[in-house]
């Protein structure tokens, strides 16, 4: 799979990069906790450093490597995991979706030599159709309310896990798109009634595989969102990370861009028809 991923991006003119694993300033997401490493933190994502490269003029970059989250362990979660991220200048979340469809097709063809998988008794046709459902549609149908119209953070998270995700179609990939603006701190917001964040998540056989954005490029707005997230973390008694001032400064030069994070371990799990990440991660420290 790793060979297929690298060949896919190399053939499309992407540059493979490496960015720091230890960071002074992780992105301050409210419910994502970074593992301390001395006076630094182990990265939960290479996102901010990769966006610095976009600002420096690198138009297409990708990276495969380890990421870490404190105290996350379960069927689909490990405290150390492998993430694939890629970013494209002068692109948006629709362009990233096209990349993702092509990548999944390429990887499945190279690894399995067939267009479908069987995962825990469910047959999933990976091509050509992917179901696309807005967050508003999914929540109105399965939870009885629209979080894009009236956001409630706690209710949103609970209903997403308990009511929406279990009812998503499983016989084909599903793209859950256009999130509440409050649920996408690094994404561009599209004006409308109500406004929505240009964010989507990909589900295969009910498992969330990837998270994509049209990237926010307004430095003042990004700073305000970071400050809001840091205040929420402080209220919840969590570590409060310093702002990444170099990233915020370089955002002034960042072109309109799209980007994505894809869980490599979860994709391996699905293609191997394993019941959990424990079935495909050989070392579980």
N, C-alpha and C positions, 0 to 999 in steps of 0.2 A: 504493500500500500504506500509506504513512504517513497519508494522508487517511482510509482505511478504519479503521486502528487508532485514530486519534483520535476518529472518529465513534462507534466501538464503545464506547469507555470513557466518552465524554461522555453517550451515551444511557443509560448505566447508573449515572450519578451519581458517577463518579470525578473527582477533581481532578487536573489535570495540574500537575506540579511541576518545578522545577529545583533541583538540589543541586550543591554544589561539585565541580568537575572536579579541582582540586588539593586534596589531602588531606594532613593531617599524619600520620594513622594509618589506613592501609588495613587491611582485615580480614586477619589473619595466617594465610592458608592456606599449607600447607606447599609446594605445588608451583605456586603462582601468584605470579609476580614482578611487582612494580609498577615502572613507569618513573619514575626520579627526575626532579623538576622543581624545581631550586634546592634549598631545604631541605624541600620538600614532595615528594609523589608524585602522579603522574597516577592517577586512580581506575581500579581494575580492575572496580568495580561501585559504583553509588550506594546499595547496600543499607543500610549503617549509618546514613546520613543519612535515608533514607526511613523507617527504623524509628523514628528520633527523632521524625518527624512523626506516626507512629502513637501514640507515647507522649504527644505533645502534644494528641491528640484528633482528628486527621484520620483518619477511618475508612476511606476508600477513596482511594488515591493511585496515580498511574502516571507514568512518565517514559520518554521515548525520547531517547537521546542517545549521545554518543561515550564509549567506554571504551578502556582501553589495557592491554596486557600486554607485558612486555619479552621480546624474542627469540622471539616466537611467529610463525612464518610457514610456511604450507603450504597444502595443498589447501583445508582448512576453517578455517584460522587466519590472522589478520592481526594485526599489533601494534596497529592502531587499528581498531575495529569499532563497530557500532551495536547498542546493547542496549535492549530493552524490558523494564522491570520494573514489576510492580504488586503492591500489598499491600492486604489486607483485614483489618480488625479483626473479631474474633468469627467467624473462619473457620479452616479447616484445609486440608491438602493435597488433600482430596477436593473441597472447594469450588473451589479453584484449578484443579483438573482440569476441572470443569464450565465454569469461565470459559474455559479454554484451548480446549476443544472448540467452544464458541460463537464464540470469536474466530477460530479457523482457518476455521470454516464461513463466517463473515461476510467475512473477507478474501478467501478463494478465490472466493466468489460475486461480490464487488465487482470483483476484479482479473481473474478468468478467466471468470466467468459459467458455471462448470460444477463438479461435485463431485469431479472427479478430476484428477490431474496425471500427466504422463509425464516421468520423470526418468531420464536415461541408459539408455533402453530399458526401464525398469521402469514399469508402469502401477500407480498407487497410488490406491485408492479412499479418499478422505478422510472420507467419511461413509457410513453412520452408525456403523459398528463400529470400535472401537479395541481392539487386543489388549492385555491387561494381564497382565504376567508379573512375579512377584517375583524379586528378585535371587537368593534361595536356589534357586528352581526353575531359573532360567537357568544358574546356575553348576553345579548338580548335573548338569544335562543335558549341558552343553557343555564344562565344565572338570573335572568329576569331584570337586568338593568344595564345601562350603558356607561362604562367608566370613562369614556371620552367626553361625555356630556357632564358628568358629575363624579369627579374622582374621589375615591376613598382607598387610601393605600393599603390598610389592613384587609379590607373586604376584597380588594382587587387580588391580592396575593392568594388569599384563601380560596376564592372562587375560581381563580385560574387553575390551581392545583386540583381542587376537589370537584369542580363542576364542568369546566371547559375542556381541559386536557383529556380527561377520560372519555369525552364524547367526540373527539376529533376523529375523522375517518382514518382507518388503519390500512386500507388496501392500496393506498398510494401516498406519496409524500404530500404533506400539508404545509402551506405557508400561511402563518398567522401574521397579519400585517396591519399597519397604521395604528400605532399604540397611543394611549393617552400621553400628552406632552410631559406630564409629571413622571412617566415611567421610562424615560429615555434621556438621561442627563447629558449624553454626548451626541445626540442626534439633532438634525435640522428639523424644525417645526414648519409644517405647511399650513398657511392661513386657511381658515374655513370656519364653518359653523357646525360643530366645534372644530378648533384647530387640532391637528394630530401630528405626532412625530413620525417621520419617515424611517420607520424601523420595522423589520420583520424577523420572525423566528421560524426555523424549519423543523418540522416534526416528521420522523419516519417511524412507523409502527408504534406511534404514541410517545416516542422518546425525542426530547428536544435535542437537536444536533448542532444548530448554528444560530447566531444572532448577528444581524446586519443592520447598518445604518446608511442613510445619507448623512455625512458627517457635518456637525456644527463647525463653522469657521469664524464665528463672531467671538472675538476674545473677551469682550466685556460681558456678553451673555454667558460664556463658558465660566468665567470667574464667578458670576453671580450664582450659577448652578452649583459650582464647587462649594461656595460658601454656605449655600443652603444645605447641601449634603453633609458638610462638616458640622453644622449646627445640629442637624438631626442625630448624627453620630454622638455628639456631645450629650444630647438629651438622653440617649439610650445607654450612656455609660461606656461607649466603645472608644477604641483608640482614635484619635483625631490626627490625620496625616497632614504634614505641611503642604501648601499648594506648590505645584510644579511651575515655578515662575518662568523657567526657560521655555517650557512648552507653551505657556500662555503668551509669552512675548513673541514666539515664532508663529503663533496662530495668525498674526497679522499678514503673514506671507503664504499661508496655506491655501492652495487652490480649492475650488469646489471638488469634493472627493466622496467616494464610497468605500466602505470597509466592512469587514466581517471577521468574526471569531468562530471557528468550527472545532468541535471536540473530536479529536482523532480517535481517542480510546473508545468513545461511544460508537463511532462509525465502524470501527473494527469489531466491536461487540455485536452489532447488528449483522454484519456480513458473516460473522462466525456463528450466528445463531446461538449466542451465549445468553444466559439469563441475567447476568450482571457483569460489571466491570471486573470482578474477581476472576471471571472466566478467561480474560484476555490479558490482564496485567500480571506478569510472572513474578514480580517482587513486590510484596505488600509490607512495607516497613511499619 
